[in-house]
Amino acid sequence: MNKYAKASEAHFKAMKLESEAVLDTYFNSVVGIGEHSDIPQEVNKWVEKLSTAEDALEILVRYTVLDSTKTKVV
């Protein structure tokens, strides 16, 4: 696999995982809410990041030789 494709895949997988972790904290932990006064805006920001990452991973599968079974977006 092309190293640029691998690097891009790693970048967007990390973005996806970070977004999921932050959203999980906001939805399931009171601790995450205390730091932010505008929760809806923060949630929207991280949902958009998650969406961007998932879309990018799908595009990488479509236009490169990435294995879609390993880059599956759930």
C-alpha positions in Angstrom: 0.0 0.0 0.0 1.2 3.5 -0.8 2.7 5.3 2.2 0.7 8.4 1.6 -2.5 6.4 1.7 -1.3 4.7 4.9 -0.5 8.0 6.5 -3.9 9.5 5.5 -5.7 6.4 6.8 -3.8 6.6 10.2 -4.7 10.4 10.4 -8.4 9.9 9.9 -8.6 6.7 12.1 -7.0 8.8 14.9 -9.5 11.6 14.3 -12.4 9.1 14.4 -11.2 7.6 17.6 -10.6 10.9 19.3 -14.1 12.2 18.2 -15.7 9.0 19.5 -13.8 9.3 22.8 -14.8 13.0 23.3 -18.5 12.3 22.4 -18.5 9.3 24.8 -17.2 11.5 27.6 -19.8 14.2 26.9 -22.7 11.7 26.7 -21.6 9.4 29.6 -19.6 11.4 32.1 -20.5 14.4 34.1 -16.8 15.3 34.3 -16.6 16.2 30.6 -19.5 18.6 30.8 -18.1 20.7 33.6 -15.3 22.2 31.4 -17.6 23.5 28.7 -20.4 26.0 29.0 -21.8 25.5 25.5 -22.3 21.7 25.3 -24.5 21.7 22.2 -21.8 23.6 20.2 -19.1 21.3 21.5 -21.1 18.2 20.6 -21.8 19.5 17.2 -18.1 20.3 16.6 -17.1 16.7 17.5 -19.9 15.1 15.5 -18.7 17.1 12.5 -15.1 15.8 13.1 -16.4 12.3 13.4 -18.4 12.6 10.2 -15.4 14.1 8.3 -13.2 11.2 9.5 -15.7 8.5 8.5 -16.3 10.1 5.1 -12.6 10.5 4.5 -12.0 6.8 5.3 -14.7 5.7 2.9 -13.2 7.9 0.2 -9.7 6.4 0.8 -11.2 2.9 0.4 -12.9 3.9 -2.8 -9.9 5.7 -4.5 -6.9 3.7 -3.2 -5.9 0.2 -2.5 -6.9 0.3 1.1 -8.5 -2.9 2.3 -12.1 -2.1 3.0 -12.4 -4.9 5.5 -9.6 -3.3 7.7 -10.8 0.3 7.3 -14.5 -0.5 7.8 -16.4 2.5 9.2 -18.9 1.3 11.7 
